[in-house]
């Protein structure tokens, strides 16, 4: 099959490169000509471990091509994968304008009598049928047959390639047995279990999966907040409940909350979807509220120690919403920075990968450092927002020697309390005992 992937963001680019890696011929299309030029030069516009190397390998093997020419992309394609963004509307619903543009281009440029359209973009239930309708209407019912497939992705940014080749399952929603078999053929070399469903169930699986994982994160953060009040340790609590096979240990790490391009958008979209069918999703609304408040709790804890942030030098370690990615969308660090700026702090940020994107968002409102040493030098307080390995492995004694006031507010629980106790540091984490250095006076 001749495969075209529409969109070269995280999902589209990883999908296209991975399909080429297992032997398919792939064209990746994007309307952003500058991005396409970068890709044609063998440069990945996003940071994902191993992606650029695999990209270049498959370009050299002539298995993958990049274009901004829609006619070239769609004209001969047997199977088209839609992997464009579905950003959030003001009301929390998913914006399907980019999906519709792809559908219109398919109708305009495809010369096949029969076509398979696969939706990987995260879309509300019912969207795939809309795609079919849009293509049919725009093509004046020219196609002999339009097959629609819902094929959601379950990739984690920072480990997307690993997840592609080692996934738990592949979900395929279609109403055609022959097309289901073609999807089996497409993904066969991956040797990953394939779940076949109807289209609507497949669409719902994606939203339900992300909502459930977000719920686990907000749940453990609420437990962590209670632990602080009763003297329990969230590390022990998480380990204890995570060993229960009915629960499992993943997504039970307390911290500053979830972010990125998926969980915040998808949880709100599911709440909106529920509202559209007159169902109030109370549980997910609470999950969202807990997550929105979590970064502000760190600010409050810090305020109880330093009193005011005005004219204080504050270091922020980590801008990306998680390690091993440059994605800063909905990052908790941005919430922290906005609040600290409003309170008059002088902010220096460090991130090993995401600084370029951070500058586009934060501009000159903060200072940028190329090292942790430089970021924390002479700082009054340090916030840890991303658990980069550079941060996790950073020597604790350097906080003491370089900071004006060695106060660490750790939103990712990077350091064992036993290690902190060996240093004269005031250390605040999530769901664990606060440790005060010997000469520190706490402001209440």
Buried (B, 14 or more C-beta within 10 A) or exposed (E): EBBBBBBBBBBBBBBBBBBBBBEBBBBBBBBBEEBBEBBEEBEBBBBBEEBBEBBBBBBEEEBBBBBBEBEBBBBEBBBBBBBBBBEBBEEBBBBBEBBBBBBBBBBEBBEBEEBBBBBBBBBBBEBBBBBBEBBBEBBEEBBEEBBBBBBBBBBBBBBBBEBBEEBEEBBBBBEBEEBBEBBEEBBEEBEBEBEBBEBBBBBBBBBEBBBEBBBBBBBBBBBBBEBBEEEBBBBEBBEEBBEEEEEEEEBBBBBBBBBBBBBBBBBBBBBBBBBEEEEEBEEBBBBBEBBEBBBBBBBEBBBEBBEEBEEBBBBBBBBBBBBBBBBBBBBBBBBBBEBBBEBEBBBBBBBBBBBEBBBEBBEEEBBBBEEBEBBBBEBBBBBBBBBBEBBEEBEBEBBEEBBEBBBBBBBBBBBEBEEBEEBBBBBBBBBBBBBBBEEBEEEE
